[in-house]
Amino acid sequence: MIAMQISAFKTFLAIEAAGSFHGAARALNVTQTAVSARIKALEEALGTPLFDRGPGGTRLSEAGRQFRPYAEQMMRTWEFVAGDLKASLAGRVPLRLGAQLSVWDPLLVDVAVWLEEVQGTVPFTLNYDHAMDMGEAVARRLLDLAIVNEVPAGARQAVEELPPERLVLVADRPLRLGRDALPLFINLEFGAEYDAQLQEVLPARSRQHIVLGNALMGLRYLRKRGGMGYFPAYMAEEALAAGDLHAVGGAPEIRLSCRALYLPDNPAREHIRQVVRGLQEVRRG
């Protein structure tokens, strides 16, 4: 039954991606009849059509659009479970590591390298899906450890404080707060803690801004388009040294909390402790 449901979710997403039942059948290497049967069973179970079919192609219905994130989450969960089971049968259960914000993607890579160099090889998978709620992912055991800025209210997880992230205000040209007209502000939405500190530096009424969801994308946008924004010091370091970007005069640093979140009863807690130690070493470095 579970395999049939996973096939239906996979087929639903394949139709949405291909824009037709025929295209989904070709992508999945099954017959169009099989595709139609899977979607019919899914629609009957949900009690509503998931697609609007017409001469212009096949599109998601309103119900289909609402169902899509659930189908994507189910597929992510299945991939995690299936991957872990296969690894367990092979005697190698990987640690699953994730990060709440894109600023810590490089940190996941650095701690993975540290584990290999200092502790010996530890199997792991790195998650870069920032749409995922990291606190919930740890609570539901989809991830073993997540690097987060904000700890969910009422969380049962263990929390390890790590050195905070330093954010510096940089611009594409020399500027000084309180003296120069301010350009477009690139807002990366790093959470409530960040917002409170930002409000002290740049009140919302004083800035026009654009919101981007990825720190590396934001930095590239700044260098291509111009403007200013708060970015992790390590990301801006090279561009500042080369003179491609400029630290905004009179602007204080913003400190972004950095924490490791995990379940204390996780069977892989010994490996998790190694990861926490690695995170502390890498952050201090």
Secondary structure, DSSP 8 states (H G I E B T S, - for coil): -HHHHHHHHHHHHHHHHHSSHHHHHHHHTS-HHHHHHHHHHHHHHHTS--EEEETTEEEE-HHHHHHHHHHHHHHHHHHHHHHHHHHHHTT---EEEEESSGGGHHHHHHHHHHIIIII----EEEE--TTS-HHHHHHTTS-SEEEESS--TT--SEEEEEEEEEEEEEESS--BTTTS----EEE----HHHHHHHHHHS-GGG--EEE-S-HHHHHHHHHHH--EEEEEHHHHHHHHHHTSSEE-BT---EEEEEEEEE-TT-TTHHHHHHHHHHHHHHHH-
